[in-house]
């Protein structure tokens, strides 16, 4: 009876995997098949013209890179602080469990809520208007749980003998963090950060109210009233005027570039994990 159940579960699991992979393959074929013919040097180096029907996406790509770079700068130190407090400085108990629960809960918050909070705080209260900095901060906070949890999981598998050896040499807790824990957990931090940025690169809701417009700007020169162009918002606007064949072609080309950017970040995350992964060892 157990063997029958095991076989049935295996078949069910394999079917789900095939359906998921098949759906992904269809989506990739649809997007890249229609968009890649539009991607050329001119498309990547020219700015948008004729309300998206002509030109390229140079400043949209630059704006997206500005946003995710800002998000990384905001997120990384906060994620390190949260992970170290959870795994090193907090005693095992209710406080640590509560922090873990909060991180997992925040990871499931819809991105549109971050956009609304950003509209209230940055646009209205701080009077920044639309600003690249507010968009980067929102994206950084949005991916913070993903990065922090990845680092927490990596810290949890640092071999305990390394910590014992460091303590035996007379190192303080802060020295152990700098000399042992952070170097051994670097793979988890970078992997979580790159995966988080892969998500942030494709988000529209957190930035459409706070950081991005469709056309008319290049590179920001300040903070207040300094929006940027972005790939996700560009796709969002073009999709509303997709009855024009010229606009439709630019839409698929932009979607292909965004998809390739996301895949590049994910591929780098996989490479980093393969190079820096530390084999788990039991912690006594």
ZIKATA-V934359 format. One record per backbone hydrogen bond with DSSP energy under -1.0 kcal/mol. NH is the residue of the N-H (numbers start at 0). CO is the residue of the C=O. If there is no record, write none. Layout:
nh: {NH,NH}
co: {CO,CO}
This chain:
nh: {4,5,6,7,8,9,10,11,12,13,14,15,16,17,18,19,20,21,22,23,24,25,26,27,28,29,30,31,32,33,34,35,37,38,43,44,45,48,52,53,56,57,60,61,62,63,64,65,66,67,68,69,70,71,72,73,74,75,78,79,80,81,82,83,84,85,86,87,88,89,96,97,98,99,100,101,102,103,104,105,106,107,108,112,114,115,116,117,118,119,120,121,122,123,124,125,127,130,131,134,135,136,137,138,139,140,141,142,146,147,148,149,150,151,152,153,154,155,156,157,161,163,164,165,166,167,168,169,170,175,176,177,178,179,180,181,183,184,188,189,190,191,192,193,194,195,196,197,198,199,200,202,207,210,211,212,224,227,233,234,235,236,237,238,239,240,243,247,248,249,250,251,252,253,254,255,256,257,258,259,260,261,262,263,264,265,266,267,268,269,270,271,272,273,274,275,276}
co: {0,1,2,3,4,5,6,7,8,9,10,11,12,13,14,15,16,17,18,19,20,21,22,23,24,25,26,27,28,29,30,31,34,35,39,40,41,53,49,48,42,45,56,57,58,59,60,61,62,63,64,65,66,67,68,69,70,71,74,75,76,77,78,79,80,81,82,83,83,84,92,93,94,95,96,97,98,99,100,101,102,104,105,109,110,111,112,113,114,115,116,117,117,118,119,120,121,209,225,130,131,132,133,134,135,136,137,138,142,143,144,145,146,147,148,149,150,151,153,154,158,159,160,161,162,163,164,166,165,171,172,173,174,175,175,176,179,180,184,185,186,187,188,189,190,191,192,193,194,195,196,199,203,206,206,227,127,210,229,230,231,232,233,234,236,237,240,243,244,245,246,247,248,249,250,251,252,253,254,255,256,257,258,259,260,261,262,263,264,265,266,267,268,269,270,271,272}
